[in-house]
Amino acid sequence: MINRSSTFELPVVDFVNGDTGFAVKQAYAESLSLISTTDGGAHWKEKPLPGELVLGLDFSDGQNGWSLIQEGCSAKGTTVCKTIRLIRTKNGGDTWTTLWKAASQEDNSHVFTNMRRLSFDNPKNGMMLANGRLYVTRDGGVRFDQVSFGINHFIPLYMSFPSERTGYVAGTVGSDTGKLAVLKTTDGARTWRKQLELTGEHSPLSSLGIDFKDERTGWLLTNEEGILSGELYRTTDGGKHWAKMSTQRTGRPTPTDIRLADAHTGVMSLHPGAGPIEGGIWITHDGGKSFASVAPNRAVAVNQVQMVSAKDIWAAADGINESGFLLHSADGGMTWKQVYPAVRPTGDVSMVDASHGYAVGTLLDNNAVLQTVDGGTSWNVQGRIDGYVRLEKASFINRMDGYVIAYGEHEPHRTLLKTMDGGASWQPSSVGVGGGLGTQMYFSSTSEGWAVQEGDRQRGPALLRLTGEQAGQKVLALPAGWYPEAIGFSDYLHGVVVFEDFRSDGDAVHLLTTSDGGKVWTDRPIPAASGISGAKSVWFADPKHGWLRYDGGIAETKDGGLTWEILL
């Protein structure tokens, strides 16, 4: 069956050209899925893929592909899998056959694992790194032979085969000495010769990647785990000489992939693990001497990166507390677009009618402004607002006029911005808020609305009425410990403000409702026993019918908030 989890990882991506590409969706305790595109990421198809954990994916063209998977996995502290299997498709992933199978000896305890385990130039000849060994097939997978390197205690870690006959392998030599060696073959893995041998200064040395763009130009990234540091080496003469280009941090964040476009341009992906260090995407234009971050502001956990060309870059990333996503840059990393899954808002939503609405934030960009014209079925990025950490709330009066709250690094942290052209341009609003802007707001016209100021441990939040350029008028003071979560009006008279009560063991969520334009407010608490907590947003179609989005799903009311029914 196809993976139906709402939260998934995208650990591996493989594009055979600028239009045709594949990736694997992975979710705990579910079967894998293969997603594919033939139009550069505009549209994707999803198909079942055998296995529970993916270790590698390699397509030689749009039809012929291979995947290294693990099955029979259980997680009791460390994930342990019973079997490892190489499977092949000849029809773009519609069906798969097994080429090789063994008991899994893979160590799945590491946060990151090498996903570049396969190298198939054509359906006949291929290489596979599995169970700490390198295997070769020359007959399309009828037979796999373990490669003999001719060096005692050599364990291959990473490989790169720029052509069918020429390849490079980085691996450790001897468990005691902890040396790192690079070996080269020019006859399709039949014979090997040592090109480079390195020893760690303070602790055993390993590698985090090797990549050759062609038979002459390649990179090697070392890893001295004891000091979380490594060296990036480059060769431009097929490994005869290696030059140390730069020193790189190799832990928190951890480099997960390195890819070359040419002798000067390349990218490196990084993943923070448990954080709070940020990872991202780093690019170099001087052969690895220096790198600059080019990742969008939410792409901090990147699993894999691929350069189809110096301009055409793809990346597979994990969403922090969200699902994974695929990114594409067509201009060498200057700008990025989320190509999978379809763009959806991660922040506040403001609908102006049944079809049209606006929202803020995506998996990729905290500062994106989105628009829907089909009731939220699909969303398009209308633009972004630079200069702020994130956009928090949105309130649109009609299709042209709207407001957002933008959060910045410096005091006052929150700024009210206004658009009069449907989100194409923004400027600070002249509507007075008095005493600082709150975390929630709603506008009934271009000059009138409501805002909620946050409280603190001693002082509770306050509800403000906004009128023109005058300072916001405080109309209601709330108890300390209440936190504003959402605000919404179905018309000028009928509205609701949602608060979370963090000091109460009974009524966890409070709805303050008004039916006279804010003159009188009535508290309608939602008991904690209802299962509704962690309110996110609220929307009322009319004074009676409304919906509340919370951590566990969506609840509906048909009586103005007196009772609620959980929908999902």
N, C-alpha and C positions, 0 to 999 in steps of 0.2 A: 504494500500500500504506500501511497505517497505521504511523506512527512507532513503532518498537519499541525505541528506545534506552532504556536504564535511567536515563540522565542527560539531562535536558532543561531548557529554559528555558520560562518562562511570561511572555512580554513584554507581553501585552495581555489585558485582560478587559473585557467589556461586558455589563452587566445591564440589561434593559429594564424590569424591575420586581423586587420582592423575591423572586420565585420563579424567574423565567426568566432565564438568563444563559449567556454563551458566553466561551470563552477559546481561545487558540492555543498549542499545544505546538510548540516549535522545538528541533531538535538539529542539530549540525553535520553536514553532508553527508547529511542525510536529508530526506525530504519532510515537509511540515507536517501537523499534525493539529488538528482542531477538536473541542473538548470542550464539552458542553452539559448543562444541568440544567433541570428544570422544577419542582423541589421544593425550591428554596432551597439546593442543594448537597448534599442527602442522598444523591442518586444522580447519576451522570454517564454520558453516552454519548460514545463517541469515534468520529470519522469522518475519512476522508482529506480533506485540504485541499490543493489545488494550491499549488505554490511551494516555495521553499527558505528565504526570509527574509520575515517579515511586517512590514509598515509601518503597517497600520491595520486596524481591525475595527469595524463599526457595524451593529447590528441595530435596525430600527424596531419590530419585534414578534418573536414567537417563530418566524416563518416567513421573513420578508424580511430579508436581510442582505447586506452588502458587505464585501469584504476587498481591501486593496491589498498585492500580493505582488511579490517579485523572484525571478527564475529565472536559470539558467545562471551560478551563482555559483562563484567560485574564490577561495581564500584563499592568497595568497603575500605574507604580511606584512599587506596591507590587503585586505579582502574586496571583490571587484569582481563585479558582476552584469551580465549582458548585457541583460536585459529587465525591464520593470516592467509590471504588469498589474492592472487592476481587474476583479474577478470578482463575480458576484452569485448568490445562491441565493433561491429562492422556496419552499423546502420544508425550512427549518431546517438546511441544510447537507448534505442528502442528495446533491444535484447542484449544480454550479456552471456558469455560462456567462460568457464574456468580454465585457465591455462596452467596454474601452479597453485599448490596448497600445502601448508605445513602447520605444525604446532607453533603458536606465536611465542617468540622469545623477546618480543619488543618490551622495552622499559617505558611504560606510559605514565611514570610518576612525575616527569618533567612538565612544567607549565607549557613549554614550547617544544615542538618536535620538527625535524626536517621533513618538509612536505615535497621536496624535490627528489623523489626516490626512483623515478622512471625516466628513461630516455629512449624513445622509439623514433628513429628517423623514417622508417617505413614499416610495413606490416611484417617483414621478415626478420629484421635485425633490431635487437633492443637490449637495454641494460636495466637491471633492477637491484636496488639496495633493500635488503630485507633480512631481519634477524642478525644484523651485524655482519652481513656478507654481501658481496657483489656477485650477481648472477648474469649470465649472458645467454641469449638465444640467437641462433642464426637460421632457424627454420620456422619462424612464426609462432614459437611457443610450444612446439611439439616436445622440445627438450630444452631444459635450462641447466647450464653447467656453472658450478661455482668457480669463480675466477681465482687463480693462483697468482699472487703478486711476487713470489720469490723472496719475500722478506719475513723473517720470523716475527710473530706477535704484532702484525700489522692489522689494524681494525679500520676499515673504510667508514668515514663519516659523511662526506659530501662528494658528489661527482658532477662533472660537466663534460658533455660530449658535443663539441661544436660540429662534428661530422661523424659519419658512420665508422670510420677507422681511427680517428684521433680523439682521445679523451684524456681527462685529468681526474685524479682522485686525491682528496685530502683525508688523512687518517692519522691515528695515533700509533706510535711504535713503542711497545713495551709498557706494561702497567706500572713498573717501578720508576723508570726514567721519565715517563710522561713526555716523550718527544712527539713532534708533529712533522709529518713528511708529506710531500706532494709527489705523486707518481704520474707518469705519462705513458700512454700507449699510442702507437701509430699503425697498429695492425689489427684493430678491432678487439682489443683486450686479450690477445694471445700472449704477448710479452710486454713487460713493463720495465721502466728505468726510473730511478730516483732523480728528481730535479732539485728538491729543496728539503732541508731538514733543519728544524728549529727546536730550541729547548726553552722552556719557561724560566724566567729569572727567579721567581719566588714560589711557584707551584706548577703542577703538571699543565701542559699546554694541549689544547684541542683546537677545534675550528668551528666557526659558525657559518661557513659558506665558501664556495668556490664557484666562479662563473666565468666562462669564456664566450665572448661574442663571436669569435672566429678562432681559427687554429693558432693565432699568434697573440691575441689580446685577451688578457684575463686578470681577474682579481682573486685574492685570497684574504679572508678575514680570520685572524687567529683569536683565541679566547683563553686567557689565563684566569681561570675561575676564582682562584684565591684572592685576586685583587680586582675582579670585575673589569678587566681591561684587555684590549687586544690591539693588534696592529693590522692595518690594511696594506697589503702588498699588491703591486701591479707588475705584470710582464707584458712586453710588446714584441717579444721575439720568440714566442712559443715556449716560454719557460726556461730559456737558457740563462736569463738574468731576471732577478726580481728586485724591485725597488720599494723601500718602505715609504708609503705615501702619507700616512697619518695614524694617530693613535685614537682609538674609539672606545667608548664605554660599552661593556658587553653584558651588563646586568642592571635591571631597573633603570631605564628600559633595556630590553634585550633585542638586539638585531635579529629579525626573523627571516630576512631574505635580502640578497643583493643581486642586482641585475645591471648589466651593461647595455648601452645603446651603441657606443663606439669607444675609441680609446680615451676620450675625454669626459663623456657624459654617462652618468649612471645614477641609480637610485638605491636606497636602502630603506627597508621597512622596520619599524620598531614597535614593540608591545610592552606596556608597563607592568604586566602581571597584576599583582595585588595593589600596585600604585603606592603613594599618590603621584609618583613620577609620571610624566606624560611621555608617550611614544610618538608615533606619527610616521611621516614620510620625509626623508632627507634626500636632497639631490646635489650632485657635484657636476661642475663643468670644467674642472681642472685635473681630471684623472684621479680624484680621491684625495687631493691635498686638503680641500675644505668642503664642508657640506652646509647647506642651508635648508631649514624646514620649509616645506611647501604644503603641508597638510592643512585641510580646512579645520575650523576650530573644534569640531567634535570627532575628528578622525585621529584619535589618540592611541588606539589599539589596533595596529595593522598586522595581519598575519602573513600576507604575501603580496609582492608587487611584481609587475611585469612590464617591460618596455618593448612594445612592438616596433617603435622607432624612438628617436630623441624627443619627438613631440607627443606620440601616442602612448599613454601610460594607463595601466589598469591596476587596481589594488583591491584586495579583499580585507575587510576590517570587521572587528567585533564592536557592537554597540555597547557602551557602558550602561548596564541595566536595561538594555534594549536588545533587539535582534541585530544580527550582523548586516552588513550592506556592502555593495560593490560600488567602487568609484571609478570614474574615467576622466582623464585630462587629455584634451586635444591640442594643448599649447605648451607642452613640456612642464606641466605642474603649476602654471600660473593661476589657472582656474580649474575647478573640479565640479563634476556633476554626479549626483547619485543616480545610478542606472538600475539598481535592484536593491530592495523591492521598490515598487512604485512609490513615489513621494507621498507621504502622509504627514499631517501636522503632529508635532509632539508637544506643542504648547496650546495656548488658549484659542478657542474658536468663537467667531462672532458671525451669526447668520443674519442677513438683512431680509430675506424672504425664504420661501421653501427651496429655491434653487441656488441663490447667490449668497456667498459668504466669504469670509477672510479668516486667516489663522496665522499664527507665528510659530517658528521653529520647525526644523526637520531633524532626522537622524544625523544629517551631515552638518547642518548649519543652525546655530542658535539664533542667528540674526535674520533668517529668511522670512519673507512675508509671502503667504500663499493665498491663492484664490480658487474657489470652486464655482462652477456655473451649472452643476448638475446635482445639487443637494448633497455634496460631499462624496459622491461616488469616485470622483477623480479630483486631483489637486494639481495646480501648476504654480511654480515659483514665480511670483510677480516681481520680486526684486529682493534686495537686502538693505539693512540699515547699518552702516559702518560706524565704528567709534564706540561701540558698547559691548559689554560682556555677553548680554543676552536680551531678548525681548520677552517680557513676562505676560502681558495682558493685551487684549485687543477688544475694541468696541467700535463697531461701524454703525452709523446712522442710516446710511443708504449706500448705493454702489460707488459713490464718489467720496463721501466724507467719512472719516474715521480717525480713531486715536489708538495709540499703543503706548504702553509703559516700557521704557528702555532702562535697563540696569547697567550702570557704569562703575568703574573702579573707585572713583573719587566722590567725596561728599558734594552736594547731595546725590546719593547713589541713583535715585530714580528720577527720570525725566519724562514728562508727558509730551509726546510728539503727535502732530496732526498732519493728515493728508487731505487734499481736496481734489485729487485726480486719481482716485482708486488705487492708491498705494505706489504710484510711480515716483513720487517725490514726497519728502517729509521735512517738517520744520518744527521747532519747539512751539508748543501751544501757549497762547496768551490767557487761557482759562485759569483763573486763580485757584490754587489748591490750599494755600495757607498752611503753615506749619509742617510742610513736607508731604510728598505724595505717598499714598499707601500702596498696598499690593493688589488691590482690587478696584475696578472702576467700571462705570456704565454711563453712556451718554444717550440722552433721549433726543437731543438736537445738537447743533454745532456749538451751542453756548451753555447748555444745561446738562447736568449729569450728577453722578454720585461717585464718591470715592471712600475707601476705608483706610484709615491710618492704622499702622501696626501699633501694638502696645509693647510693654516689656513686663518684667517680673512684678513691678509694683503698679503699673498703670495699664489698664485695659485698652483695647482698640476703640476707635471713635469712627462713627459714620458721619461723613461730610456731604453737604449738598453744594454743588458747584453751580455758580450763576455768573456768566460773563467773565469779566476780568476781576471781579471781586474775589477776595479771599474766601476759601471754602467755609461754609457755615456748619458748625458742629450741631447735629440734631440728635445724636444719641451716643452715650458713653456705655461701653460694654464691660463686663467683668474681666478682671485680670486672669490670664490663662486661656482666654478665648483667642483663636487665631483665624483670621478671615481666609476663606478658601475659594469662594465664588460669589458672583452677583449677577442678577439678570432680571429684566422686566419684560412682560408680555405686551404691555402698553404703558402709556404715561402714568396711569394710576396704580397698576398692579405690578409689584416687584418682590424679589426675595434676595436675601443675603445669607450665605451659608457660612457658619463658623464651626471650627473643631474645638471642643472643650478638652484640653489636655490635663485639667485638674479634676475631672469628674470620673468616677467609677461607674456612673449610671448612664446619664444621657451624654453620649459622645459627640453627636452632631446636632447643632441647633440651626433651625431655619427661622429667620426673622422675616415676616411677611407684612406687606402693606397693601391696602386696597384704596387708599386715598392720596396717592402721590407722595407718601412719606411723612404725612402728619402723624399717623399712628402706626406703630410696629408691634406685631404679635409674635411671641416666641412659640414655635412649634418644634419641640425637641424630637429627635429620632433616637429611640433607645439603643444602647449598644447591643442588646440582644437581637436586634434586627439583622445584624451582620454588615450593616453599612458603616464604613469608616474610611478615613482618608479621602474625603471629598475632593474632586478635581475641578468640575465645572457643572453649571446648571443652566437649563434652557427651558422656557415656558412658551408653548405655542399660543395659549390663551390663559386666562386666570385660573383655570382648573387643571389643564393638562400640561405636565412638565416631566422632565427627565433629569436625573442626577448621575453624573459619571463619578465613580469612586474607585478605590484601589482594586476592589474585587470584581467590578463590572459596571452594569447600568441598572438603575432602578427607575420606576415610573410611578407618577401619582396622577390620579384622576379627580382629586378633590382639593386641589390647591395646596397640597403638602400635609394634609391631615394623616394620610396613610400612604405607604409606599410598597410597591411590588417589585421584587428583584426579577429582572428580565434575563440577565446573563452575567 
